[in-house]
Amino acid sequence: MMSLFDDEQIMKTYWKDMENTLAHKKEREIAERMIKKGKMTLEEIADCVPAISFDELKEIEAQIMQLA
């Protein structure tokens, strides 16, 4: 019985982590599209996509500029 509860908790934690990872990936993709359009500053994008830190936005911008 105790291992069943532990397994259930482990699965709940796993799924929650997966949901958070997917949500962050989607937010990052939104930020990438906004940076590529070049119509907003990083500060404005940070206001629109608060799940992405400003430092991460700078990293995304640097990656995009390297590809351009």
Order of alpha helices (4+ residues) and beta strands (2+ residues): alpha-alpha-alpha
